Amino acid sequence: MPSSSLLRDVFGFEAFRPGQEEIVEAVAAGENVLAIMPTGGGKSLCFQLPALLREGVTVVISPLIALMRDQVRGLQEAGVEAGALTSGNTQEETDAVWVALEAGRLKLLYMAPERLASGAALGMLRRIGVNLIAVDEAHCVSQWGHDFRPDYLRIGDLRRALDVPLAAFTATADAETQEEIVQKLFDGVPPRTFLRGFDRPNIHLAFAAKDGPRRQILDFAAARRGRSGIVYCGTRAKTEALAQALREDGHSACHYHGGMEAEDRRSVEARFAREDGLIVVATVAFGMGIDKPDIRWVAHADLPKSIESYYQEIGRAGRDGAPAETLTLFGPDDIRLRRNQIDEGLAPVERRAADHARLNALLGLAEALGCRRQALLSYFGEDSEPCGNCDLCDTPPELFDGTTPVRMALSAILRTEEWFGAGHLTDILTGTETDRIRQRGHDALPTFGVGKDYDKRQWSAIFRQMMGRDLLRPDPERHGALRMTEAALPILRGEGTITLRKDALRKSGQRRPAVKALVSDEDAPLLSALKAKRRALAEAAKVPAYVIFADRTLIEMAETRPATLDQMARINGVGAKKLDRYGAAFLEVINGEVAPAHPARRKLAGREAGSLYDRLLEAQAGLARGEGGIDKPMSCSATELAKLAQMRPTEESALVRLLGERRAERFGPAFLDVLRDAG
């Protein structure tokens, strides 16, 4: 039967969508195929229909049980013999699959890649007569991609073992990802490749700088009340809080994240598939395999990690081809977080560089000066005219020459040796005399007060755009301090110019009062690092985090940045035992590697005896080889020095009792001078 007849008789379509027919013919003919098609472009049909045209069984490797079950149900409803072997099956479902296989009726068998780890899987697939492998979400094989699944690496072995053609499908794959798909699935031999475009013209694209993000999401949802939508958040806690806020605002909303029980996640998936107008507030755990065609909007409450992730996530809207809308919120904290995640990861240097480039592409889209769709498609190697269906086409931004303020900011960074974040730099540029400014003498810098023409909110927008253009990057080793990239140097030297968006610089009008932050922007990265250390220690000890240190203790650490155990001992909530147990670990977070202190010295931290111990140690160092420097080396133990610092003897006889005659003879006069001087 010709493919067009099957298309109509089995799937009910009168005609193929653009690009489908030639892919179907290539797969049905037994060619190895890589097809990159936009979400909603009809990928599944491109392996389901050839499966009916070919003899034997087509095995479909798919990443999610929910996706497999949806597709199997759809095929069965269409009269196609299909089944899935998954951990979510009932015994009756599994029995039905085996009966159909033994009878030679089953045409499509869905499996998760994890199942390939079983040694029995290969024997079973050989026995049932598999003659085609279809791989859905093929980008999961790539460590350059955004949904890497290690079990996908076994698929290439399976293809070689069965010696059958393979057809791989994905909605998004840049050049590196495509290259790795070819290497891992096709042994480096290029398959017949179909690139069917990335444009989803029915989706409206919009970005906005964070300005009360909860209110922004609530306003966006309110204007689309009663329509199904997804809100993506960066943390599990935020999904729960935002879902609650949406419910309080009259929406039907629920949350979804990887920390939920499997049954609870399945319940949300079922509700979302079943209910109209439901909003799911989720982490990226809610994504691959969503087959709901009438999702009318997708919002990001936080910046995604890459342009591929962004494209994949917004692609879940409007799969039915009807108009859909998106909104992505972003701010300096998002940029800092994403940079730190890359820099602090365990990936090799070249991978981190590639991840920064991917993030740069997304930030370029966020800070675009013209049509967003042009910027998005350009990343995937496609040219387009202005789309007329994005926020910047709706309202073209007002631009201005930002070279002068950017040069001011770069000068301030250079003069403070790249040790500070945007908050402190803004205080310098606006001439704000804070305690920190005065303590460091930054009120004497030539750049102090040169940027008074812009207020703090405007400087925040300038710094954000500079980070978005990758002129500045937060340095994780300096707790988020901004450092210049090579791209900034031409502007600093007066050899280049830069254009910024003026709409991001307009002075604020009446705004709802913002929630007060725990610490300033300057100290926020360090506070996050301290909390991460606390969490790790708490998990290791199996105790609540506050048992290690309370939040207010960590806040004081972040604000005062103690450099020694003595300074750490003066932080509220740091007692002697906690100082001894945790002090060095938290000092290392604040200052980097810290020289270890002897336990006897640690016990004196924060006390006057501690500084006296240090002076005695210094005096001893000068006499270690006697006054002439030629005697046999000699020293006192740390315990002996600690006793001297605590007891403070001022008579030579007392020193002899504590140190013995030989040590008292060498060190006694110098030690007595230190002890008497201390009073």
C-alpha positions in Angstrom: 0.0 0.0 0.0 1.4 3.4 -0.9 2.4 5.8 2.0 -0.3 8.3 1.0 -3.0 5.7 1.4 -1.7 4.7 4.8 -1.5 8.4 5.8 -5.1 8.8 5.0 -6.5 5.5 6.0 -4.6 4.9 9.2 -3.7 8.4 10.4 -6.5 10.4 8.9 -4.4 13.0 7.1 -5.1 14.0 3.5 -1.6 15.3 2.9 1.9 15.3 4.4 3.1 18.3 6.2 6.0 20.1 4.4 9.1 17.8 4.5 7.4 14.7 5.9 7.0 12.7 2.7 10.7 12.5 1.6 11.7 11.5 5.2 9.0 8.8 5.3 10.3 7.4 1.9 13.9 7.4 3.0 13.2 5.6 6.3 10.8 3.1 4.6 13.6 2.4 2.0 16.0 1.3 4.8 18.3 4.3 4.7 20.0 5.6 7.9 18.4 8.9 8.6 18.9 11.9 10.8 15.8 14.2 10.8 15.8 17.6 12.6 12.3 18.9 12.6 10.6 21.6 14.6 8.3 20.5 17.5 4.8 20.1 16.1 6.3 19.3 12.7 5.1 15.6 12.8 8.3 13.7 13.7 6.5 10.6 15.1 4.7 10.0 11.8 8.0 9.8 10.0 8.9 6.6 11.8 5.4 5.3 12.6 4.2 5.2 9.0 7.4 3.5 7.6 7.0 0.9 10.3 3.7 -0.1 8.7 5.4 -0.1 5.2 8.2 -2.4 6.3 8.2 -6.1 7.3 9.0 -7.0 10.9 9.1 -4.9 14.1 10.3 -1.3 14.4 11.7 -0.7 17.9 11.3 2.9 19.1 13.8 4.2 21.7 12.0 7.0 23.6 13.1 8.8 26.8 9.9 9.0 28.8 7.2 6.5 29.8 4.5 9.1 29.5 5.4 9.9 25.9 5.5 6.2 25.0 2.2 5.5 26.6 0.6 8.4 24.8 1.9 7.3 21.4 1.0 3.7 21.9 -2.5 4.7 22.9 -2.8 6.9 19.8 -1.6 4.1 17.5 -3.9 1.5 19.1 -6.8 3.9 18.6 -5.7 4.2 15.0 -5.8 0.4 14.6 -2.0 -0.1 14.7 -0.6 -3.0 16.7 1.8 -1.2 19.0 3.0 -1.7 22.6 5.6 -0.6 25.1 7.7 -2.5 27.6 8.2 -0.1 30.5 8.4 -0.2 34.3 5.0 1.6 34.3 3.2 -1.4 32.6 0.6 -3.5 34.4 1.1 -7.2 34.1 -1.8 -7.4 31.7 -0.2 -4.8 29.4 3.1 -6.6 29.3 1.4 -9.9 28.6 -0.5 -8.4 25.7 2.7 -7.1 24.2 4.3 -10.5 24.4 1.3 -12.2 22.9 1.3 -9.8 19.9 5.0 -10.3 19.4 4.8 -14.1 19.5 1.9 -13.9 17.0 3.9 -11.6 14.7 1.3 -8.9 14.8 3.2 -6.1 16.7 4.6 -3.4 14.4 6.0 -0.9 16.8 7.7 -1.7 20.2 8.5 1.2 22.4 11.3 0.9 24.9 13.3 3.2 27.2 17.0 3.5 26.6 17.7 2.2 30.2 16.2 -1.1 29.2 19.1 -1.7 26.8 21.4 -2.2 29.8 19.8 -5.6 30.3 21.8 -8.4 28.6 18.5 -10.1 27.8 17.3 -7.2 25.8 19.5 -7.8 22.7 18.5 -11.5 22.6 14.9 -10.6 22.8 15.1 -8.0 20.0 17.0 -10.4 17.7 14.3 -13.1 18.3 11.3 -10.9 17.5 12.7 -9.8 14.1 13.5 -6.1 14.6 14.3 -4.5 11.2 14.4 -0.8 12.0 15.4 1.3 15.0 13.8 4.7 15.5 15.3 7.0 18.1 13.1 9.8 19.4 14.7 12.9 21.1 18.1 11.9 19.6 19.8 14.9 21.0 19.9 13.0 24.3 22.9 11.1 23.0 25.0 14.2 23.0 26.9 15.5 25.9 26.8 18.9 24.1 23.0 18.9 24.2 20.6 19.9 26.9 19.1 16.6 27.9 22.0 14.2 27.9 21.0 10.6 28.8 24.0 8.2 29.2 21.8 5.2 28.3 21.4 6.6 24.8 25.1 5.7 24.2 24.1 2.1 24.0 21.9 2.6 20.9 24.9 2.6 18.5 25.9 -0.8 19.9 22.4 -2.0 19.4 22.4 -0.9 15.7 25.6 -2.7 15.0 24.5 -5.8 16.8 21.2 -6.0 15.0 22.6 -4.7 11.7 19.5 -2.8 10.8 18.9 0.8 9.6 18.4 3.5 12.2 16.3 6.7 12.0 17.1 9.4 14.5 14.8 12.4 15.2 15.1 15.6 17.2 13.6 19.1 17.3 16.8 20.8 18.1 20.5 20.1 17.5 23.2 22.6 16.7 26.4 21.7 14.8 28.2 20.1 17.7 25.2 18.1 18.8 24.6 16.9 15.2 28.2 15.8 14.9 28.0 13.8 18.1 24.7 12.2 17.1 26.4 11.0 13.9 29.5 9.8 15.8 27.6 7.9 18.5 24.6 6.5 16.6 26.1 6.1 13.1 29.8 5.4 13.8 30.8 8.7 12.2 29.3 7.7 8.8 26.9 10.6 7.9 23.3 9.4 7.5 20.9 11.0 5.1 20.2 14.2 6.9 17.0 16.3 6.7 17.0 19.7 8.3 13.4 20.9 8.1 13.8 24.4 9.6 13.5 25.7 13.2 10.9 28.4 12.7 7.6 28.2 14.6 5.9 31.2 13.2 2.8 30.8 15.3 4.7 31.4 18.5 5.1 35.0 19.7 8.5 35.6 21.4 9.0 38.0 24.2 11.7 38.7 26.9 11.5 41.1 29.8 14.0 42.2 32.5 13.0 41.0 35.9 11.1 43.8 37.7 9.0 42.0 40.4 9.0 38.5 38.6 6.1 37.0 40.6 3.9 40.0 39.7 5.1 39.8 36.1 4.2 36.1 35.8 0.8 36.6 37.6 0.0 39.5 35.2 1.0 37.4 32.1 -1.2 34.5 33.3 -4.1 36.8 34.2 -4.2 38.1 30.6 -4.5 34.5 29.4 -6.9 33.2 32.0 -8.5 29.8 31.2 -5.8 28.8 28.7 -3.3 26.0 29.3 0.2 27.1 30.1 3.5 26.1 31.5 5.7 28.2 33.8 9.3 27.1 34.0 11.2 27.9 37.2 14.9 27.4 38.2 14.2 25.8 41.6 11.8 23.3 43.1 10.8 25.7 45.9 9.9 28.4 43.4 7.5 26.0 41.5 5.6 25.4 44.7 5.4 29.0 45.8 4.4 30.3 42.3 1.8 27.6 41.8 0.3 28.6 45.2 0.3 32.3 44.1 -1.5 31.4 40.9 -4.2 29.4 42.7 -4.7 32.4 45.1 -5.1 34.5 42.0 -8.0 32.3 40.8 -6.1 30.0 38.4 -6.2 26.2 38.2 -2.5 25.5 38.8 -0.2 22.8 40.2 3.5 22.3 40.5 5.9 19.6 39.2 9.5 18.8 39.9 11.9 15.9 40.3 11.6 15.8 44.0 8.0 14.7 44.0 6.9 11.1 44.4 6.5 9.3 41.0 2.8 8.9 41.6 2.3 12.6 42.2 4.2 13.4 39.1 2.1 11.0 37.0 -1.0 12.6 38.5 0.1 16.1 37.3 0.9 14.7 33.9 -2.5 13.1 33.7 -4.3 16.3 34.8 -2.4 18.4 32.3 -3.2 16.1 29.5 -6.8 15.9 30.6 -7.8 19.3 31.9 -8.4 22.5 29.9 -6.9 25.7 31.3 -4.5 24.0 33.8 -1.2 25.8 34.5 1.8 23.6 35.5 4.6 25.4 37.3 7.6 23.2 36.8 11.3 22.7 36.7 12.8 21.3 33.4 11.9 17.9 34.8 8.5 18.6 33.1 9.3 18.7 29.5 10.3 15.9 27.1 7.4 13.9 26.1 4.7 16.4 26.6 2.3 15.8 23.8 -0.5 18.2 24.6 -1.2 20.1 21.4 -3.1 23.1 22.8 -0.7 24.6 25.2 -1.3 28.3 24.6 1.6 29.8 26.4 4.9 29.1 28.0 6.6 31.5 30.5 10.1 31.3 32.0 10.3 32.8 35.5 14.1 32.3 35.3 16.5 32.3 32.4 17.0 28.8 30.7 20.5 27.4 30.6 21.0 27.6 26.8 19.3 28.6 23.6 18.6 24.9 22.8 16.8 24.5 26.2 14.9 27.7 25.5 13.9 26.6 22.0 12.8 23.1 23.2 10.8 24.5 26.1 8.9 27.2 24.2 8.3 24.6 21.5 5.8 22.9 23.8 3.4 25.7 23.1 1.2 25.8 20.0 1.9 22.4 18.7 -1.5 22.5 17.0 -0.3 25.4 14.8 -2.6 27.9 16.4 -1.2 31.1 17.9 0.8 30.7 21.1 2.7 33.1 23.3 5.9 33.1 25.4 7.6 35.3 28.0 11.1 34.8 29.4 12.2 36.8 32.4 15.8 37.4 33.1 18.1 39.4 35.3 21.7 39.7 36.5 21.3 37.0 39.1 20.2 34.6 36.3 23.3 35.4 34.3 25.6 35.0 37.4 24.0 31.7 38.3 24.3 30.3 34.8 27.9 31.4 34.4 28.8 29.9 37.8 27.1 26.6 37.0 29.3 26.4 33.9 32.6 27.5 35.6 32.0 25.3 38.7 31.1 22.2 36.8 33.4 19.2 36.2 33.3 19.4 32.4 36.5 19.7 30.5 37.7 23.2 29.5 36.5 22.9 25.9 33.0 21.9 27.1 32.8 24.8 29.4 33.8 27.2 26.6 31.1 25.7 24.4 28.6 26.1 27.2 29.5 29.7 27.7 29.0 30.2 23.9 25.6 28.6 24.1 24.7 30.9 27.0 26.0 33.9 25.1 23.7 33.0 22.2 20.7 33.0 24.6 21.8 36.3 26.3 22.2 37.8 22.8 18.6 36.8 22.2 17.5 38.3 25.5 19.3 41.6 24.9 18.5 41.7 21.1 18.1 45.1 19.6 16.0 43.9 16.6 13.7 41.1 15.7 14.1 38.2 18.1 13.1 35.5 15.6 15.9 36.6 13.3 18.4 36.3 16.2 16.9 32.8 17.2 17.0 31.4 13.7 20.4 32.8 13.0 21.8 30.7 15.8 20.5 27.6 14.0 21.9 28.8 10.7 18.8 30.1 9.1 18.1 33.6 7.7 14.7 35.3 7.9 13.0 38.6 7.5 11.7 40.5 10.6 8.9 38.3 11.8 6.3 40.8 13.1 5.4 38.3 15.8 7.8 39.2 18.7 7.9 41.9 21.3 10.6 43.9 19.5 8.8 43.8 16.2 5.6 44.9 18.0 7.4 47.8 19.7 10.9 48.5 18.3 13.2 49.5 21.1 14.7 53.0 21.5 18.5 52.7 21.2 21.4 54.9 22.3 25.1 55.0 22.2 26.2 53.4 25.4 29.9 53.6 24.8 30.5 56.3 27.5 28.7 54.7 30.5 30.1 51.3 29.5 33.6 52.7 29.5 33.0 54.4 32.9 31.9 51.0 34.3 34.9 49.2 32.8 37.2 51.8 34.2 35.7 51.4 37.7 36.2 47.6 37.4 39.8 48.1 36.3 40.7 50.5 39.1 39.2 48.2 41.7 41.2 45.3 40.2 38.1 43.2 39.3 37.3 42.4 42.9 33.8 43.7 43.2 30.2 43.2 41.9 27.7 45.5 40.3 26.4 46.9 43.6 29.7 48.2 44.8 30.7 49.4 41.4 27.4 51.3 41.1 28.1 53.0 44.4 31.4 54.1 43.0 30.0 55.4 39.8 27.1 57.3 41.4 29.3 58.7 44.2 27.5 57.0 47.0 29.6 57.1 50.2 29.0 53.8 51.9 31.1 52.4 54.7 32.6 49.9 52.3 33.5 52.7 49.9 35.3 54.7 52.6 37.0 51.7 54.1 38.6 50.8 50.8 39.4 54.3 49.8 37.3 54.1 46.7 35.9 57.6 47.2 39.3 58.8 46.1 39.2 57.0 42.7 39.0 59.1 39.6 35.8 57.2 38.7 34.0 58.1 41.9 30.8 59.9 41.0 31.5 60.1 37.3 28.2 58.3 36.5 25.8 60.5 38.4 23.8 61.1 35.2 22.3 57.6 35.7 20.5 56.4 38.8 21.1 53.0 40.4 18.3 51.3 38.5 19.7 52.5 35.2 23.2 51.4 36.2 21.7 48.0 37.0 20.3 47.8 33.5 23.7 48.8 32.0 25.6 46.2 33.9 23.0 43.6 33.0 23.3 44.4 29.3 27.1 44.3 29.6 26.9 40.9 31.1 24.4 39.9 28.4 26.9 41.0 25.7 29.6 39.0 27.5 31.7 42.1 28.2 31.7 41.0 31.9 31.6 37.7 33.6 31.1 36.9 37.3 34.2 35.2 38.7 33.2 32.3 40.9 36.6 32.3 42.6 35.9 35.8 43.8 32.3 35.2 44.8 30.7 36.8 41.7 33.0 39.8 41.3 32.8 41.1 37.8 35.8 40.6 35.5 36.2 41.9 32.0 36.4 39.6 29.0 38.5 40.1 25.9 35.4 41.6 24.1 35.4 44.5 26.5 39.0 45.7 25.8 38.3 47.6 22.5 35.6 49.7 24.2 37.9 50.3 27.2 40.7 51.5 24.9 38.4 53.7 22.9 38.7 51.4 19.9 35.1 50.3 19.8 31.5 51.4 20.5 28.4 49.8 21.8 24.7 50.4 21.4 22.3 49.8 24.3 18.5 49.7 24.7 17.2 52.9 26.2 13.9 51.3 27.1 15.8 49.3 29.8 17.1 52.6 31.3 13.9 54.5 31.8 13.6 55.7 35.4 11.1 53.8 37.4 7.7 55.1 38.1 5.4 53.9 40.9 6.3 50.4 41.7 5.0 47.9 44.2 7.4 47.7 47.2 10.0 45.0 46.5 10.7 42.2 49.0 13.8 43.1 50.9 16.7 40.9 50.0 18.6 39.0 52.7 21.9 40.7 51.6 23.0 43.2 49.0 23.6 42.1 45.4 27.3 42.4 46.3 27.1 39.7 49.0 24.5 37.5 47.5 26.9 35.1 45.6 28.9 34.5 48.8 25.8 33.9 50.8 24.7 31.3 48.3 28.2 29.6 48.5 28.0 29.6 52.3 24.5 28.0 52.2 25.8 25.4 49.8 28.6 24.5 52.2 26.1 24.4 55.1 23.8 22.1 53.1 26.6 19.7 52.3 27.7 19.5 55.9 24.1 19.1 57.1 23.5 16.3 54.6 26.7 14.5 55.7 25.8 14.8 59.3 22.1 14.0 58.6 20.9 17.0 60.6 18.8 20.1 59.6 20.9 22.9 58.1 20.2 25.3 60.9 21.9 23.0 63.3 25.2 23.9 61.5 24.6 27.6 61.5 21.5 29.8 61.4 20.8 32.0 58.4 21.6 35.1 60.3 25.1 33.7 61.1 25.7 33.1 57.4 24.4 36.5 56.5 26.9 38.1 58.9 29.7 36.0 57.5 28.8 37.2 54.0 28.7 40.8 55.0 31.8 41.0 57.2 33.9 38.3 55.3 36.1 37.2 58.2 39.6 36.3 57.1 40.9 34.5 60.2 39.6 32.2 62.9 39.8 35.1 65.3 37.5 37.2 63.2 35.2 34.2 62.5 34.9 33.7 66.3 33.4 37.1 66.6 30.5 36.2 64.3 27.2 35.8 66.2 26.3 32.1 66.4 29.8 30.8 66.1 30.7 29.2 69.4 33.9 27.5 70.3 32.8 24.0 69.3 31.3 25.1 66.0 34.4 27.2 65.3 36.6 24.2 65.9 34.4 21.9 63.8 33.3 24.2 60.9 35.4 27.4 61.1 38.1 26.4 58.7 35.6 25.0 56.2 33.6 28.3 56.0 36.8 30.4 56.0 37.8 28.4 52.9 34.5 29.3 51.2 35.1 33.0 52.0 38.8 33.4 51.3 39.9 30.4 49.3 42.5 28.0 50.7 43.3 28.7 54.3 46.5 27.7 56.1 45.6 25.1 58.8 45.9 26.2 62.4 47.1 23.9 65.2 44.2 22.7 67.4 45.8 24.5 70.4 45.7 27.8 68.5 42.2 27.2 67.2 40.9 26.9 70.8 42.2 30.5 71.4 40.6 32.0 68.4 38.6 35.1 69.1 40.3 35.5 72.5 43.0 37.9 73.6 45.2 34.9 74.2 45.0 34.1 70.5 46.9 37.3 69.5 49.3 36.8 72.4 50.0 33.3 71.1 50.8 34.7 67.6 53.3 37.2 69.1 55.0 34.5 71.1 55.2 32.4 68.0 56.8 35.3 66.1 59.3 35.9 68.9 60.2 32.2 68.9 60.8 32.2 65.2 63.4 34.9 65.6 65.4 32.8 68.1 64.9 29.3 66.7 68.7 29.1 66.0 69.7 31.4 68.9 70.5 35.1 68.9 73.4 34.6 66.4 71.5 32.3 64.2 74.1 29.5 64.4 72.9 27.4 67.4 71.0 24.1 67.2 67.3 24.5 66.2 64.9 24.6 69.1 61.2 25.4 69.6 58.4 25.1 72.0 55.3 23.0 71.3 52.0 24.7 70.3 50.5 23.4 73.6 53.3 25.1 75.6 52.8 28.4 73.8 49.1 28.2 74.4 49.6 27.7 78.1 51.9 30.8 78.2 49.3 32.9 76.3 46.6 31.8 78.8 48.6 31.9 82.0 50.7 35.0 81.2 53.6 34.4 83.6 55.9 37.4 84.2 58.6 35.8 86.3 61.5 33.8 84.9 61.0 31.0 87.5 57.5 30.4 86.1 58.8 30.1 82.6 61.4 27.5 83.7 58.6 25.4 85.3 56.5 25.6 82.0 59.3 25.2 79.4 62.3 23.7 81.1 65.7 25.2 81.7 67.0 25.0 78.1 64.0 26.5 76.4 63.6 29.1 79.1 67.3 30.1 78.7 66.9 30.7 74.9 63.4 32.1 74.7 62.7 33.4 78.3 63.8 37.1 77.9 61.9 37.6 74.6 58.8 35.8 75.9 58.8 37.8 79.1 59.0 41.1 77.1 55.9 40.0 75.1 54.0 38.9 78.2 54.9 41.9 80.3 54.0 44.2 77.4 50.6 42.6 77.2 50.0 43.6 80.8 
